[in-house]
């Protein structure tokens, strides 16, 4: 049986504590959650989107620790 972990992906607005969107995902590892988070962040930054602009994305693991963060100012790899 494949072991899956729960991660919470948060799309952040201009203010640090402003969470525009939160999605919980169950994936095998952090790499899977990171891939999903970057796709969601890309979609949240399209020019057609209405509302506050997404400034960053972060992944919080099941224990509540921040496991990944990317802002719009970070270079893509």
N, C-alpha and C positions, 0 to 999 in steps of 0.2 A: 504494500500500500504506500502510495506517495504521501509524504508528509507536507502539508501546506501551512503557511503562516498567514496571519492577517496583518495587513498594513493599511494605514489610513493616509490617503493622499489629500493634501490641502492646497488649494489655489489661493494665494494671498494677494490682497489688494495693496494700494499705496501705503496704508497704515500697517505697521508690523503685525498688530493683533487682529487685523481685519481679514477674516476667512471668507472668501467669496463663494467657495464651493468645497465640499468634503465628500470623498468617495472612499469606501472601504473595499479592499480587494483581498482575495485569498489566492496566493501564488506560492510556488515552490521556494523562491528565494528573493533576496533584495533586488537582484538584476531584473527579474520579471516585473516587480513593482516599479522600478526605476524606468523601465521602458514604457510602461503604462502611464506613469506620471508625466514623462516628457511629451507623450502624445496629447495628453489632456491639457498640458500647459501650452502647447503649440496651438491647439484649438481655442483656448481661452484668450489668445492674443490676436486672433484674426481681426482685421479692421471692421468687419461687419457686425461684430459683437456689440450689444447694447449694455450699458452699465459701466461700472468702474473698470479700469484697465488692470489686467493681471500683472503683478510685478514679480512674483516668485512662486515656486512650487516647493513643497517639502513633503517628505515621507516620514511618518511617525510609526514606529513598530508597535507591536501588541503591548509592550511594557510602558509605552508612553514616551520613549526616547526618540529624538530626532535622528533618523538614520541617513537622510539625504536631503540636500537643499540645492536649488538652482534659482538664481535671479535672472532677470532679463539682461543684466549687465555682465553675467558670466559668459565666458567663451564656450561655445558648443564643442564637444569632442567627438 
